[in-house]
Amino acid sequence: MLIRQKILAITVSLIILFTIIHLIKKRKLREEFSWLWIITGIGIFVFAIWNQLLEHISILIGAVLPVSTLFFCGIVFLLCISLHFSVKISDLTNKLKDVVQRVAVMDLYISELREEIKKKD
Amino acid sequence: MSRVLIIIPAYNEENNIERVIQGVIDFGYDIVVINDGSTDNTTNVVSKYNKIKLINNPINLGAGGSLQTGYKYALENNYDYVINLDGDGQHDPKHIDELLNELLNNNTDIVIGSRFLNTESYKPPFVRRLGMRLFSIIAKVITKQKFTDTTSGYKAMTKDVIRLFVSPEFPNDYPDVDTLILLYLRGFRIKEMPVKMYANSQKSIHSGWIKPLYYVFKMLLSIFMILLREKVFKIKKMTV
């Protein structure tokens, strides 16, 4: 791996990690949603500084260049993150639907109670 | 006269909740059960008791989220003290007054029931105890105070603590050692007392291996973020 590629990978991983920590600190990202991002940042950092590991994995998966392995791992991590958030969004959609339905039914109950109070008065 | 509220979070506890209610009902304090989106018969079981208020979360929020529902209710209704114990029957209600007395005597702001200070309590499996030991050490390093049971859900607290717990700083999932550290850094007095706990025969958030691993990761991250937010790592300026 060229020294310039190494510097680029280390810089990118550090930017990712600091951005994640900053977002959690400012409460714009919850801890429970951050774990895949942190693994991604740490993964890129480890590969960038530990060349031999990257070369071993490259041989294992049949990649010609270690840099290709790095980018391939990055794409796999991004796919995992996309899938993770798709699952979370689906879950949140279902929960939002349940809450809206509950509020709608409660709204009806409140209207009925108001009518009853009016009749009694 | 101080107003006391007992909060019991429950998720699919149709087999246990009645036993818990019968254990606490005779104390004469107000009781609220937070049904955290149960899909079983928990609502019907609790509804049989007229004295007990039932709040149904329309969806499952997790342990922290459902407790926070109770804390918000307590604050809106001007309660002075809150005691929370789990709906699965793990916590022996006979200690309620002991915990409460510590608050009434102004000895502390929050009391945590510890199973490890009570010789009669069940002891969790070795791996879980190891994890708890790790968090006890972290808590001791930060707070200079010894905590034996960092995952206890048996707590009694004052209104000031409840005010902090209704804020977004309270975690949705596991309000454990990270919450204790936050309380310490905000200047609250924390005390542990021996309580008897029973083994939970049903599901646990610490069963399997993925969830405990995630728990350790999330808790470490949460502690780190609290220390960052509370500016514990603030670098002292060098004086020449």
Interface residues (C-beta under 8 A of the other chain):
Chain A: I21 I24 K25 R27 R30 E31 E32 S34 W35 I38 K95 D98 V99 R102
Chain B: P58 I59 P168 P171 N172 D173 Y214 F217 K218 L221 S222 M225 L228 R229
